[in-house]
């Protein structure tokens, strides 16, 4: 398994925190990842207040109470369509995307693969929010790699 550059921290409105482990194993169901535990906590009534990615000496946070992003405690406003009003709530967007490239050598005469070389993967981490206002979906997200 590839080492994660950024680990998430979920802060709930009750003041508790949940931190992703480097192994990314659920405490509730070991064959699942840590985010499964966060989803279960939300399903059981907890509300995420802030969600952060921590790593590489940086902390990137989305505040789900206000919709504001923070990079190393500095508020960052993203250019986007103006919201007609504040939504009832901001929903979390979080995922990471992995790109795996390969060098493949093919014999031109037989079209058989002679050699495959896996190159280092490229991983991007995304956090943000989405909200529905008057039936329209609005989103903002930020990515780090």
Order of alpha helices (4+ residues) and beta strands (2+ residues): beta-beta-alpha-beta-beta-beta-beta-beta-beta-beta-beta-beta
